[in-house]
Amino acid sequence: MSVGKEELFKELSDAVVNMDEDETVLLSTKVIVDGYDAYEAIDKGLADGMDRAGKLFEEEEYFIPELLMCSDAMYAGLDVLKPHIKLDSEGERYRVVIGVVEGDTHDIGKNLVKIMLESAGFEVFDLGRDIPPIRFVEKAKEVNAKIIALSTLMTTTMDGMEEVINILNQHNIRDQYKVMVGGGPISQRFADKIGADGYSVNAAEAVRLARKLVGGAA
């Protein structure tokens, strides 16, 4: 009996959470063989599983070794699925500069958003973690990015997001870039307060927001 699409994606998510690399590869291959959408499998399977693993880490049920094994499983699945993603060949391939703001070295969420954006056809320039605000602006100017995506999991570093926007305003180039923010302590209210263009609660929502900000389908 063939497994339904939603059940298959749930099993894919579980395989990531369970740190089972072989099962993740097997299920990812089944997605392709059964003719299901590769991007949807990344969104509802791999990314969902990594998001769940991240929550377990925050709750101190998982620690760094477990998280790394979940990540290995996710990347193994990505290797199978990414070549089968149907990208929109029409229109411009928009550039995104992404990174974790200065003072924060938590990059699981940022890495997920990067993967999802790349899978959706965006060209992503990943600055990494613990990035000074001015560096986001410099890189966005250098690569002619359309979006600056800022992440943090710490309340103590949230001000760095506002500083990026302040620098854009000081250089009179704020209107040239869309600024997205996200991470554990971030909310729509905070995004509105600092003048960001949007806030996303997870990686899949970040892609929908990015598409909306560049005038594409959400």
FIKOLZA-1660 file (N, C-alpha, C; in steps of 0.1 Angstrom, whole numbers, plus 5000, padded with zeros to 4 digits):
% residues 218
   i   px   py   pz ch aa at
   1 5008 4988 5000  A  M  N
   1 5000 5000 5000  A  M CA
   1 5009 5013 5000  A  M  C
   2 5006 5021 4991  A  S  N
   2 5014 5033 4989  A  S CA
   2 5011 5043 5001  A  S  C
   3 5022 5049 5005  A  V  N
   3 5020 5059 5016  A  V CA
   3 5016 5073 5010  A  V  C
   4 5006 5079 5016  A  G  N
   4 5001 5092 5011  A  G CA
   4 5011 5103 5013  A  G  C
   5 5010 5114 5005  A  K  N
   5 5019 5125 5005  A  K CA
   5 5022 5130 5019  A  K  C
   6 5011 5134 5026  A  E  N
   6 5013 5141 5039  A  E CA
   6 5019 5131 5049  A  E  C
   7 5016 5118 5048  A  E  N
   7 5022 5108 5057  A  E CA
   7 5037 5107 5054  A  E  C
   8 5040 5107 5041  A  L  N
   8 5054 5106 5037  A  L CA
   8 5062 5118 5043  A  L  C
   9 5057 5129 5041  A  F  N
   9 5064 5141 5046  A  F CA
   9 5065 5141 5061  A  F  C
  10 5055 5136 5068  A  K  N
  10 5056 5134 5083  A  K CA
  10 5067 5124 5087  A  K  C
  11 5068 5113 5079  A  E  N
  11 5078 5103 5082  A  E CA
  11 5092 5109 5079  A  E  C
  12 5093 5118 5069  A  L  N
  12 5106 5125 5066  A  L CA
  12 5110 5134 5077  A  L  C
  13 5100 5141 5082  A  S  N
  13 5103 5150 5094  A  S CA
  13 5107 5142 5106  A  S  C
  14 5100 5131 5108  A  D  N
  14 5104 5122 5120  A  D CA
  14 5118 5117 5118  A  D  C
  15 5122 5113 5106  A  A  N
  15 5135 5107 5103  A  A CA
  15 5146 5117 5107  A  A  C
  16 5144 5130 5104  A  V  N
  16 5153 5141 5108  A  V CA
  16 5154 5142 5123  A  V  C
  17 5143 5143 5129  A  V  N
  17 5142 5144 5144  A  V CA
  17 5149 5132 5150  A  V  C
  18 5147 5120 5144  A  N  N
  18 5153 5108 5150  A  N CA
  18 5168 5106 5146  A  N  C
  19 5173 5116 5139  A  M  N
  19 5188 5115 5135  A  M CA
  19 5191 5103 5126  A  M  C
  20 5181 5099 5118  A  D  N
  20 5183 5087 5110  A  D CA
  20 5186 5091 5096  A  D  C
  21 5199 5092 5093  A  E  N
  21 5203 5096 5079  A  E CA
  21 5199 5087 5068  A  E  C
  22 5200 5074 5071  A  D  N
  22 5197 5064 5060  A  D CA
  22 5182 5064 5057  A  D  C
  23 5173 5065 5068  A  E  N
  23 5159 5066 5066  A  E CA
  23 5155 5079 5058  A  E  C
  24 5162 5090 5062  A  T  N
  24 5159 5103 5055  A  T CA
  24 5162 5102 5040  A  T  C
  25 5173 5095 5036  A  V  N
  25 5177 5094 5022  A  V CA
  25 5166 5085 5015  A  V  C
  26 5163 5074 5022  A  L  N
  26 5153 5064 5017  A  L CA
  26 5139 5071 5014  A  L  C
  27 5135 5079 5024  A  L  N
  27 5122 5086 5022  A  L CA
  27 5123 5097 5012  A  L  C
  28 5134 5104 5011  A  S  N
  28 5136 5115 5001  A  S CA
  28 5136 5109 4987  A  S  C
  29 5142 5097 4986  A  T  N
  29 5141 5090 4973  A  T CA
  29 5127 5086 4969  A  T  C
  30 5120 5082 4979  A  K  N
  30 5106 5078 4977  A  K CA
  30 5097 5090 4972  A  K  C
  31 5100 5102 4978  A  V  N
  31 5093 5114 4973  A  V CA
  31 5095 5115 4958  A  V  C
  32 5107 5114 4953  A  I  N
  32 5110 5115 4939  A  I CA
  32 5103 5104 4931  A  I  C
  33 5105 5092 4935  A  V  N
  33 5099 5080 4928  A  V CA
  33 5084 5081 4927  A  V  C
  34 5078 5086 4938  A  D  N
  34 5063 5087 4938  A  D CA
  34 5058 5100 4931  A  D  C
  35 5067 5108 4927  A  G  N
  35 5063 5120 4919  A  G CA
  35 5058 5132 4927  A  G  C
  36 5062 5132 4940  A  Y  N
  36 5057 5144 4948  A  Y CA
  36 5067 5155 4946  A  Y  C
  37 5062 5167 4950  A  D  N
  37 5070 5179 4948  A  D CA
  37 5082 5180 4958  A  D  C
  38 5094 5182 4952  A  A  N
  38 5106 5181 4960  A  A CA
  38 5107 5193 4970  A  A  C
  39 5103 5205 4965  A  Y  N
  39 5103 5217 4974  A  Y CA
  39 5094 5215 4986  A  Y  C
  40 5082 5210 4983  A  E  N
  40 5072 5208 4994  A  E CA
  40 5077 5197 5004  A  E  C
  41 5085 5187 4999  A  A  N
  41 5091 5177 5008  A  A CA
  41 5101 5184 5017  A  A  C
  42 5109 5193 5011  A  I  N
  42 5119 5200 5019  A  I CA
  42 5112 5208 5030  A  I  C
  43 5101 5215 5026  A  D  N
  43 5094 5224 5035  A  D CA
  43 5087 5216 5046  A  D  C
  44 5079 5207 5042  A  K  N
  44 5070 5200 5052  A  K CA
  44 5077 5188 5058  A  K  C
  45 5088 5184 5052  A  G  N
  45 5096 5172 5057  A  G CA
  45 5109 5176 5064  A  G  C
  46 5119 5179 5056  A  L  N
  46 5132 5182 5062  A  L CA
  46 5132 5194 5071  A  L  C
  47 5127 5205 5066  A  A  N
  47 5128 5218 5073  A  A CA
  47 5119 5217 5086  A  A  C
  48 5108 5210 5085  A  D  N
  48 5099 5208 5096  A  D CA
  48 5106 5200 5107  A  D  C
  49 5113 5189 5102  A  G  N
  49 5120 5181 5112  A  G CA
  49 5131 5189 5119  A  G  C
  50 5138 5197 5111  A  M  N
  50 5149 5205 5117  A  M CA
  50 5144 5215 5127  A  M  C
  51 5132 5221 5123  A  D  N
  51 5126 5231 5132  A  D CA
  51 5122 5224 5145  A  D  C
  52 5117 5212 5144  A  R  N
  52 5113 5204 5157  A  R CA
  52 5125 5201 5165  A  R  C
  53 5136 5198 5158  A  A  N
  53 5149 5195 5165  A  A CA
  53 5154 5207 5172  A  A  C
  54 5152 5219 5166  A  G  N
  54 5157 5231 5172  A  G CA
  54 5149 5234 5184  A  G  C
  55 5136 5231 5184  A  K  N
  55 5128 5233 5196  A  K CA
  55 5132 5224 5208  A  K  C
  56 5135 5212 5204  A  L  N
  56 5140 5202 5214  A  L CA
  56 5153 5207 5220  A  L  C
  57 5161 5213 5212  A  F  N
  57 5174 5219 5217  A  F CA
  57 5171 5231 5226  A  F  C
  58 5162 5239 5223  A  E  N
  58 5158 5251 5231  A  E CA
  58 5153 5246 5245  A  E  C
  59 5146 5234 5244  A  E  N
  59 5140 5229 5257  A  E CA
  59 5150 5220 5264  A  E  C
  60 5162 5219 5259  A  E  N
  60 5173 5211 5265  A  E CA
  60 5170 5196 5266  A  E  C
  61 5162 5192 5256  A  E  N
  61 5160 5177 5254  A  E CA
  61 5171 5172 5245  A  E  C
  62 5175 5180 5235  A  Y  N
  62 5186 5177 5226  A  Y CA
  62 5197 5187 5229  A  Y  C
  63 5209 5182 5226  A  F  N
  63 5221 5190 5228  A  F CA
  63 5229 5191 5215  A  F  C
  64 5240 5197 5215  A  I  N
  64 5248 5199 5202  A  I CA
  64 5250 5186 5194  A  I  C
  65 5254 5175 5201  A  P  N
  65 5257 5163 5193  A  P CA
  65 5244 5158 5185  A  P  C
  66 5233 5158 5192  A  E  N
  66 5220 5154 5186  A  E CA
  66 5216 5163 5175  A  E  C
  67 5218 5176 5177  A  L  N
  67 5214 5186 5167  A  L CA
  67 5223 5185 5155  A  L  C
  68 5235 5182 5156  A  L  N
  68 5244 5180 5145  A  L CA
  68 5240 5167 5137  A  L  C
  69 5236 5157 5144  A  M  N
  69 5231 5145 5137  A  M CA
  69 5218 5147 5130  A  M  C
  70 5209 5155 5136  A  C  N
  70 5197 5159 5128  A  C CA
  70 5201 5166 5116  A  C  C
  71 5210 5176 5117  A  S  N
  71 5215 5184 5106  A  S CA
  71 5221 5175 5095  A  S  C
  72 5228 5165 5099  A  D  N
  72 5234 5156 5089  A  D CA
  72 5223 5149 5081  A  D  C
  73 5213 5144 5088  A  A  N
  73 5202 5137 5082  A  A CA
  73 5195 5147 5072  A  A  C
  74 5192 5159 5077  A  M  N
  74 5186 5169 5068  A  M CA
  74 5193 5171 5055  A  M  C
  75 5207 5173 5057  A  Y  N
  75 5215 5176 5045  A  Y CA
  75 5216 5164 5035  A  Y  C
  76 5215 5152 5041  A  A  N
  76 5215 5140 5033  A  A CA
  76 5202 5140 5024  A  A  C
  77 5191 5143 5030  A  G  N
  77 5179 5144 5023  A  G CA
  77 5179 5155 5013  A  G  C
  78 5185 5166 5016  A  L  N
  78 5186 5177 5006  A  L CA
  78 5194 5173 4994  A  L  C
  79 5204 5166 4996  A  D  N
  79 5212 5161 4985  A  D CA
  79 5204 5153 4975  A  D  C
  80 5194 5146 4980  A  V  N
  80 5185 5138 4971  A  V CA
  80 5175 5147 4964  A  V  C
  81 5169 5157 4972  A  L  N
  81 5157 5164 4968  A  L CA
  81 5161 5177 4959  A  L  C
  82 5171 5184 4963  A  K  N
  82 5174 5197 4956  A  K CA
  82 5175 5196 4941  A  K  C
  83 5182 5186 4935  A  P  N
  83 5183 5185 4921  A  P CA
  83 5169 5184 4914  A  P  C
  84 5159 5181 4921  A  H  N
  84 5145 5179 4915  A  H CA
  84 5136 5190 4918  A  H  C
  85 5141 5201 4923  A  I  N
  85 5132 5213 4926  A  I CA
  85 5129 5220 4913  A  I  C
  86 5117 5223 4911  A  K  N
  86 5113 5230 4899  A  K CA
  86 5113 5245 4902  A  K  C
  87 5124 5251 4896  A  L  N
  87 5126 5266 4899  A  L CA
  87 5118 5274 4888  A  L  C
  88 5114 5285 4892  A  D  N
  88 5107 5295 4883  A  D CA
  88 5118 5301 4875  A  D  C
  89 5118 5298 4862  A  S  N
  89 5128 5303 4853  A  S CA
  89 5125 5317 4848  A  S  C
  90 5113 5322 4850  A  E  N
  90 5110 5335 4845  A  E CA
  90 5113 5346 4855  A  E  C
  91 5117 5357 4850  A  G  N
  91 5120 5368 4859  A  G CA
  91 5134 5368 4865  A  G  C
  92 5136 5378 4873  A  E  N
  92 5149 5380 4879  A  E CA
  92 5152 5371 4891  A  E  C
  93 5164 5366 4893  A  R  N
  93 5168 5358 4904  A  R CA
  93 5173 5368 4915  A  R  C
  94 5165 5370 4925  A  Y  N
  94 5168 5380 4935  A  Y CA
  94 5178 5376 4945  A  Y  C
  95 5186 5386 4949  A  R  N
  95 5197 5383 4958  A  R CA
  95 5194 5387 4973  A  R  C
  96 5198 5378 4982  A  V  N
  96 5195 5380 4996  A  V CA
  96 5208 5379 5004  A  V  C
  97 5210 5389 5013  A  V  N
  97 5221 5388 5022  A  V CA
  97 5215 5384 5036  A  V  C
  98 5221 5373 5041  A  I  N
  98 5215 5368 5054  A  I CA
  98 5226 5366 5064  A  I  C
  99 5223 5367 5077  A  G  N
  99 5233 5365 5087  A  G CA
  99 5226 5366 5101  A  G  C
 100 5234 5362 5111  A  V  N
 100 5230 5364 5125  A  V CA
 100 5237 5376 5131  A  V  C
 101 5230 5385 5137  A  V  N
 101 5235 5397 5142  A  V CA
 101 5246 5396 5152  A  V  C
 102 5254 5406 5153  A  E  N
 102 5266 5406 5162  A  E CA
 102 5262 5403 5177  A  E  C
 103 5270 5394 5183  A  G  N
 103 5268 5390 5196  A  G CA
 103 5261 5377 5198  A  G  C
 104 5256 5371 5187  A  D  N
 104 5248 5359 5187  A  D CA
 104 5255 5348 5178  A  D  C
 105 5257 5336 5183  A  T  N
 105 5263 5326 5175  A  T CA
 105 5254 5314 5172  A  T  C
 106 5241 5316 5174  A  H  N
 106 5231 5306 5171  A  H CA
 106 5226 5307 5157  A  H  C
 107 5229 5297 5149  A  D  N
 107 5226 5299 5134  A  D CA
 107 5218 5288 5128  A  D  C
 108 5211 5280 5137  A  I  N
 108 5203 5269 5131  A  I CA
 108 5191 5275 5123  A  I  C
 109 5184 5284 5129  A  G  N
 109 5173 5290 5122  A  G CA
 109 5177 5297 5109  A  G  C
 110 5188 5305 5110  A  K  N
 110 5194 5312 5098  A  K CA
 110 5197 5302 5087  A  K  C
 111 5203 5291 5091  A  N  N
 111 5207 5281 5081  A  N CA
 111 5195 5275 5074  A  N  C
 112 5184 5273 5082  A  L  N
 112 5172 5267 5076  A  L CA
 112 5166 5277 5066  A  L  C
 113 5166 5290 5070  A  V  N
 113 5160 5300 5061  A  V CA
 113 5169 5301 5048  A  V  C
 114 5182 5300 5049  A  K  N
 114 5191 5300 5038  A  K CA
 114 5187 5289 5028  A  K  C
 115 5186 5277 5034  A  I  N
 115 5183 5265 5026  A  I CA
 115 5170 5267 5018  A  I  C
 116 5160 5272 5025  A  M  N
 116 5147 5273 5019  A  M CA
 116 5147 5284 5009  A  M  C
 117 5154 5295 5011  A  L  N
 117 5154 5305 5001  A  L CA
 117 5161 5301 4988  A  L  C
 118 5173 5294 4990  A  E  N
 118 5180 5288 4979  A  E CA
 118 5171 5278 4971  A  E  C
 119 5164 5270 4979  A  S  N
 119 5155 5260 4972  A  S CA
 119 5144 5267 4964  A  S  C
 120 5140 5279 4969  A  A  N
 120 5130 5286 4962  A  A CA
 120 5135 5295 4950  A  A  C
 121 5148 5294 4948  A  G  N
 121 5154 5301 4936  A  G CA
 121 5160 5314 4939  A  G  C
 122 5161 5319 4952  A  F  N
 122 5169 5331 4955  A  F CA
 122 5184 5328 4955  A  F  C
 123 5192 5338 4952  A  E  N
 123 5206 5337 4953  A  E CA
 123 5210 5343 4967  A  E  C
 124 5215 5335 4976  A  V  N
 124 5217 5338 4990  A  V CA
 124 5232 5340 4993  A  V  C
 125 5235 5351 4999  A  F  N
 125 5249 5354 5004  A  F CA
 125 5249 5353 5019  A  F  C
 126 5255 5343 5024  A  D  N
 126 5254 5340 5039  A  D CA
 126 5266 5345 5046  A  D  C
 127 5264 5355 5054  A  L  N
 127 5276 5361 5061  A  L CA
 127 5280 5353 5074  A  L  C
 128 5271 5344 5078  A  G  N
 128 5274 5336 5090  A  G CA
 128 5268 5342 5102  A  G  C
 129 5275 5341 5113  A  R  N
 129 5269 5345 5126  A  R CA
 129 5279 5356 5133  A  R  C
 130 5273 5362 5143  A  D  N
 130 5280 5373 5150  A  D CA
 130 5285 5384 5140  A  D  C
 131 5276 5389 5132  A  I  N
 131 5280 5398 5122  A  I CA
 131 5276 5413 5126  A  I  C
 132 5286 5422 5125  A  P  N
 132 5284 5436 5128  A  P CA
 132 5274 5442 5119  A  P  C
 133 5265 5451 5123  A  P  N
 133 5255 5457 5115  A  P CA
 133 5260 5463 5102  A  P  C
 134 5271 5470 5102  A  I  N
 134 5276 5476 5090  A  I CA
 134 5280 5466 5079  A  I  C
 135 5283 5454 5084  A  R  N
 135 5287 5444 5074  A  R CA
 135 5275 5440 5065  A  R  C
 136 5263 5439 5071  A  F  N
 136 5251 5436 5063  A  F CA
 136 5250 5446 5052  A  F  C
 137 5251 5459 5055  A  V  N
 137 5249 5470 5046  A  V CA
 137 5260 5469 5035  A  V  C
 138 5272 5467 5039  A  E  N
 138 5283 5467 5029  A  E CA
 138 5281 5456 5019  A  E  C
 139 5278 5444 5024  A  K  N
 139 5276 5432 5016  A  K CA
 139 5264 5434 5006  A  K  C
 140 5253 5440 5011  A  A  N
 140 5241 5442 5003  A  A CA
 140 5245 5452 4992  A  A  C
 141 5253 5462 4995  A  K  N
 141 5257 5471 4984  A  K CA
 141 5266 5464 4974  A  K  C
 142 5275 5456 4979  A  E  N
 142 5285 5449 4971  A  E CA
 142 5279 5440 4961  A  E  C
 143 5269 5433 4965  A  V  N
 143 5263 5422 4956  A  V CA
 143 5250 5427 4950  A  V  C
 144 5246 5439 4953  A  N  N
 144 5233 5445 4948  A  N CA
 144 5221 5436 4952  A  N  C
 145 5221 5434 4965  A  A  N
 145 5210 5425 4970  A  A CA
 145 5197 5433 4970  A  A  C
 146 5186 5426 4970  A  K  N
 146 5173 5432 4972  A  K CA
 146 5168 5431 4986  A  K  C
 147 5172 5420 4993  A  I  N
 147 5167 5417 5007  A  I CA
 147 5179 5415 5016  A  I  C
 148 5177 5421 5028  A  I  N
 148 5187 5418 5039  A  I CA
 148 5179 5411 5050  A  I  C
 149 5183 5398 5053  A  A  N
 149 5176 5390 5063  A  A CA
 149 5184 5389 5075  A  A  C
 150 5178 5393 5087  A  L  N
 150 5186 5393 5099  A  L CA
 150 5180 5383 5109  A  L  C
 151 5188 5376 5116  A  S  N
 151 5184 5366 5126  A  S CA
 151 5190 5368 5139  A  S  C
 152 5183 5365 5150  A  T  N
 152 5189 5363 5163  A  T CA
 152 5180 5355 5172  A  T  C
 153 5186 5348 5181  A  L  N
 153 5179 5340 5191  A  L CA
 153 5180 5346 5205  A  L  C
 154 5186 5358 5206  A  M  N
 154 5189 5364 5219  A  M CA
 154 5183 5378 5220  A  M  C
 155 5177 5380 5231  A  T  N
 155 5171 5394 5233  A  T CA
 155 5181 5404 5234  A  T  C
 156 5193 5401 5239  A  T  N
 156 5204 5410 5241  A  T CA
 156 5210 5415 5228  A  T  C
 157 5207 5409 5217  A  T  N
 157 5213 5413 5204  A  T CA
 157 5203 5418 5194  A  T  C
 158 5191 5419 5198  A  M  N
 158 5180 5424 5190  A  M CA
 158 5182 5438 5185  A  M  C
 159 5189 5446 5193  A  D  N
 159 5192 5460 5189  A  D CA
 159 5200 5461 5176  A  D  C
 160 5208 5450 5174  A  G  N
 160 5216 5450 5162  A  G CA
 160 5208 5451 5149  A  G  C
 161 5196 5446 5149  A  M  N
 161 5187 5446 5138  A  M CA
 161 5183 5460 5135  A  M  C
 162 5179 5468 5146  A  E  N
 162 5176 5482 5144  A  E CA
 162 5187 5490 5139  A  E  C
 163 5200 5486 5143  A  E  N
 163 5211 5494 5139  A  E CA
 163 5214 5492 5124  A  E  C
 164 5211 5480 5118  A  V  N
 164 5212 5479 5104  A  V CA
 164 5203 5488 5097  A  V  C
 165 5191 5489 5101  A  I  N
 165 5181 5499 5095  A  I CA
 165 5185 5513 5097  A  I  C
 166 5191 5516 5109  A  N  N
 166 5196 5530 5111  A  N CA
 166 5207 5533 5102  A  N  C
 167 5216 5524 5099  A  I  N
 167 5227 5526 5090  A  I CA
 167 5222 5529 5076  A  I  C
 168 5212 5521 5072  A  L  N
 168 5206 5523 5058  A  L CA
 168 5200 5537 5057  A  L  C
 169 5193 5541 5068  A  N  N
 169 5187 5554 5068  A  N CA
 169 5198 5565 5068  A  N  C
 170 5209 5563 5075  A  Q  N
 170 5219 5573 5076  A  Q CA
 170 5226 5575 5062  A  Q  C
 171 5227 5564 5054  A  H  N
 171 5233 5565 5041  A  H CA
 171 5223 5568 5030  A  H  C
 172 5210 5571 5034  A  N  N
 172 5200 5574 5025  A  N CA
 172 5197 5563 5014  A  N  C
 173 5198 5551 5018  A  I  N
 173 5196 5540 5009  A  I CA
 173 5186 5530 5014  A  I  C
 174 5178 5534 5024  A  R  N
 174 5169 5525 5031  A  R CA
 174 5159 5520 5020  A  R  C
 175 5155 5528 5011  A  D  N
 175 5144 5524 5001  A  D CA
 175 5150 5514 4991  A  D  C
 176 5163 5511 4991  A  Q  N
 176 5168 5502 4981  A  Q CA
 176 5168 5488 4986  A  Q  C
 177 5165 5485 4998  A  Y  N
 177 5165 5472 5004  A  Y CA
 177 5153 5469 5012  A  Y  C
 178 5148 5456 5011  A  K  N
 178 5138 5451 5020  A  K CA
 178 5145 5444 5032  A  K  C
 179 5141 5447 5044  A  V  N
 179 5147 5441 5056  A  V CA
 179 5138 5431 5062  A  V  C
 180 5142 5419 5063  A  M  N
 180 5134 5408 5070  A  M CA
 180 5141 5405 5083  A  M  C
 181 5133 5402 5094  A  V  N
 181 5138 5398 5107  A  V CA
 181 5131 5386 5111  A  V  C
 182 5139 5378 5119  A  G  N
 182 5133 5366 5125  A  G CA
 182 5142 5360 5136  A  G  C
 183 5136 5350 5143  A  G  N
 183 5143 5344 5154  A  G CA
 183 5134 5343 5166  A  G  C
 184 5138 5335 5176  A  G  N
 184 5130 5332 5188  A  G CA
 184 5124 5344 5195  A  G  C
 185 5131 5354 5198  A  P  N
 185 5125 5365 5206  A  P CA
 185 5118 5376 5197  A  P  C
 186 5119 5374 5184  A  I  N
 186 5114 5385 5175  A  I CA
 186 5099 5383 5172  A  I  C
 187 5092 5394 5171  A  S  N
 187 5078 5394 5168  A  S CA
 187 5074 5404 5158  A  S  C
 188 5062 5404 5153  A  Q  N
 188 5058 5414 5143  A  Q CA
 188 5058 5428 5149  A  Q  C
 189 5054 5428 5162  A  R  N
 189 5054 5441 5169  A  R CA
 189 5068 5447 5169  A  R  C
 190 5079 5439 5172  A  F  N
 190 5092 5444 5172  A  F CA
 190 5096 5448 5158  A  F  C
 191 5093 5440 5148  A  A  N
 191 5096 5443 5134  A  A CA
 191 5090 5457 5130  A  A  C
 192 5078 5459 5134  A  D  N
 192 5071 5472 5132  A  D CA
 192 5078 5484 5139  A  D  C
 193 5082 5481 5152  A  K  N
 193 5089 5491 5160  A  K CA
 193 5102 5496 5154  A  K  C
 194 5110 5487 5148  A  I  N
 194 5123 5491 5143  A  I CA
 194 5122 5495 5128  A  I  C
 195 5110 5493 5122  A  G  N
 195 5109 5497 5108  A  G CA
 195 5113 5487 5098  A  G  C
 196 5113 5474 5102  A  A  N
 196 5116 5463 5092  A  A CA
 196 5104 5462 5083  A  A  C
 197 5107 5455 5071  A  D  N
 197 5097 5453 5061  A  D CA
 197 5089 5441 5064  A  D  C
 198 5094 5432 5072  A  G  N
 198 5086 5420 5075  A  G CA
 198 5092 5411 5085  A  G  C
 199 5084 5402 5091  A  Y  N
 199 5089 5393 5101  A  Y CA
 199 5083 5379 5097  A  Y  C
 200 5091 5369 5099  A  S  N
 200 5087 5355 5096  A  S CA
 200 5089 5346 5108  A  S  C
 201 5080 5337 5111  A  V  N
 201 5080 5329 5123  A  V CA
 201 5088 5316 5121  A  V  C
 202 5090 5312 5108  A  N  N
 202 5098 5300 5105  A  N CA
 202 5103 5301 5091  A  N  C
 203 5111 5291 5087  A  A  N
 203 5118 5292 5074  A  A CA
 203 5108 5292 5062  A  A  C
 204 5098 5284 5062  A  A  N
 204 5088 5284 5051  A  A CA
 204 5081 5297 5050  A  A  C
 205 5078 5303 5061  A  E  N
 205 5071 5316 5061  A  E CA
 205 5081 5327 5056  A  E  C
 206 5094 5325 5059  A  A  N
 206 5104 5335 5054  A  A CA
 206 5104 5335 5039  A  A  C
 207 5103 5323 5032  A  V  N
 207 5103 5323 5018  A  V CA
 207 5090 5330 5012  A  V  C
 208 5079 5328 5018  A  R  N
 208 5067 5334 5014  A  R CA
 208 5068 5349 5015  A  R  C
 209 5074 5354 5027  A  L  N
 209 5076 5368 5029  A  L CA
 209 5086 5374 5019  A  L  C
 210 5097 5367 5016  A  A  N
 210 5107 5372 5006  A  A CA
 210 5100 5373 4993  A  A  C
 211 5092 5364 4989  A  R  N
 211 5086 5364 4975  A  R CA
 211 5076 5377 4975  A  R  C
 212 5069 5379 4986  A  K  N
 212 5060 5390 4987  A  K CA
 212 5067 5403 4986  A  K  C
 213 5079 5404 4993  A  L  N
 213 5087 5416 4993  A  L CA
 213 5093 5420 4980  A  L  C
 214 5095 5410 4971  A  V  N
 214 5101 5413 4958  A  V CA
 214 5090 5414 4947  A  V  C
 215 5078 5413 4952  A  G  N
 215 5066 5414 4943  A  G CA
 215 5062 5402 4936  A  G  C
 216 5066 5390 4941  A  G  N
 216 5062 5377 4935  A  G CA
 216 5051 5371 4943  A  G  C
 217 5047 5359 4939  A  A  N
 217 5036 5352 4945  A  A CA
 217 5041 5348 4959  A  A  C
 218 5032 5350 4969  A  A  N
 218 5035 5346 4983  A  A CA
 218 5035 5331 4985  A  A  C
% end
